[in-house]
Amino acid sequence: MKALADEITMTVQINLAIGIARRGQRQEALALLDRLQPVASGSPERQLTLANAYIDAGEPARGQEMALAAIAQAPAPSADLMLQYAGLLLAAGDDVQVNAILRNVQGQPMSAQTRKRFDDLLYRYRIRQADLLREGGDLAGAYDTLAPALAQRPDDIQAVSAFARMYTANGDSARAFELYKPLLQRQPNDPQLLLGAADAAVKAHDYGFAEKALSQFRKLERNDPQTLTEAARIYQSMGQTGAATELLRKAVAIEQSEKQRVMAAQAVPTSITSSNPFAAGGSRSLAAASAIPAPAQVSLSGGRALETSNALETSAPRDTAYPGQIAAQQPLSAARAQSVRGNPFMAATDRDQASSAQQALNRILEQRSGFVSQGLSVRSNNSEAGLSKLTVVETPLEINVPAGDNRVAVRVTPVSLNAGSVKSDASARFGGGTSGAAGSQSDKGVGLAVAFERPEEGLKADIGTTPMGFKYTTVAGGASVDRPLGDNPDLRYGLNVSRRPVTDSVTSFAGSTDERSGLSWGGVTANGGRGQISYDDQTIGGYGYGSWHKLVGNNVKSNTRGEVGGGVYWYLRNAEDSKPEPDGHEL
């Protein structure tokens, strides 16, 4: 009777603790789990159940330490106990040890209950390896790994979701979206399903569905930084940087709170021993590969990870946790455990680096910050004085501020033009061509404009005037869009329509007056559009463009101009720390 009461107590309290942890109250959850340790003591099964709860609450090292202690209590662990232990290791991300346990247990006699545990563990292991292979870029290997699970349980949410993620990674977002829809009808509150479906919907351009899925996700009040960061990424891809910022701030706050708790815990000497999730030992049977796939990290490294880990295991002494334990199941030596205490998956020099949530938040805050810029531009040519010669001095001022998920700007641009004086031998070619000195040709004014930008959609627009104070002042502005073409981020298109001043001379930009005859002319604008398509895969690229504009002005004949062109280029080197300009040829 007491054993049954203990089981009920543990089940209720563990469920409560996991719920508290998911709401971001990890300290309270861990305190609740700590109080269950006396209940779990003396029973390896209950200790493994509690260890798994620690992992679910975000304490993988502590959970694995408790699991190793539970296994050590059993001089000859049963297949069922080892499979329970392997399920805990799978939750902690220790795929290599899970693989070794599955291979070791599969030939042993099993009861119906143990066989079901084995099948369930193998099923979940396959899905995890398929996801890791997909993330590593091996879609063919990922599908081969997942196919038996799909055949075994064709309607299971985990397998079908993994299949949908493969389609998303392959650029077939529409197919992935169709796979997610019926899954969400069955499990409308599954956070991973909601995020996967929202991501596929965005890439399939169904923003309404994506918004609905993300809203439902937020109602769940998930408080683990990984899912919050993923939701923020999807919001940002929809152009909703405000919602993304809110979620990232929440994720960073949770991470900072957890980091402070871990640092406080590390200040007290402990005997935590964490197993290396990338360590493996012992030989593997290739004949059984079709039944139990190799860990994804081994497949992606061509077997080198396994060879390296074998060398590490054989070169260091090991303390056996229980008789007959195979190498992949043994704990780290004390020296190696000490070297990775606190975070077994990250070097000490990397612990203080910003998390992915913090980095994403920093990028968004930088993009959403307001700024004021003041510039100076001087350009000049050496053409004929008074006619085509031109010296332009501009001092543009821009005040740019965020407006929700967009940006708005006010631009003030003082402009000074000077073409010099028309020489006497050229006066006949200026204005009415009458005799006398035409004098100096110059002008000045201040241009005003307001601009709008929606960065995530590649949309820009502005409207304003050519500099007020010039002989002729008119409306100027334009709108442009630059976006990926379809689901391929390497292929882009751009469209631009505009009305802009022609700034080649004082006459075309500001307008001129012949004081001798009273004639005025100029103030020319180019009215039209331009289209461009480009491809860039960070190795080689190409582009093509075409444009057409009509040139109109005051007291001048209208004209048109057209332009077509293209080019190809390639990168001589393309790395984060070194990226010279690409070489190429334009047509």
Buried (B, 14 or more C-beta within 10 A) or exposed (E): EEEEEBBEEBEEBBEBBBEBBBBBBBEBBBEBBEEBEEBBEEBBBBBBBBBBBBBBBBBBBBBBBBBBBBBBBBEEBBBBBBBBBBBBBBBBBBBBBBBBBBBBBBEEEBEEEBBEBBBEBBBBBBBBBBBBBBEBEBBEBBBBBBBBBBEEBEEBBBBBBBBBBBBBBBBBBBBBBBBBEEBBEEEEEBBBBBBBBBBBBBBBEBBEBBBBBBEBBBEBEBBBBEBBBBBBBBBBBBBBBBBBBBBBBBBBBBBEBBEEBBEEBEEEEEEBBBBBBBBBBBEBEEEEEEEBBBBBBBBBBEEEBBEBBBEBBEEEEBEEBBEEBBBBBBBBBEEBBEEBBBBBEEEEEEEEEEBBBBBBBEBBEEBBEEEEEEEEEEEEEEBBBBBBBBBBBBBBBBEBEBEEBBBBBBBBBBBBBBBBBBBEEBBEEBBEEEEEEBBEBBBBBBBBBEBBBBBBBBBBBBBBBBBEBBBBBBEBBBBBBBEEEEBEEEBBBBBBBBBBBBBEBBBBBBBBBBEBBEBBBBBBBBBBBBBBBBBBEEEEBBBBBBBBBEBBBBEBEEEEEEEEEBBBBEBEEEEEEEEEEBEBEEE
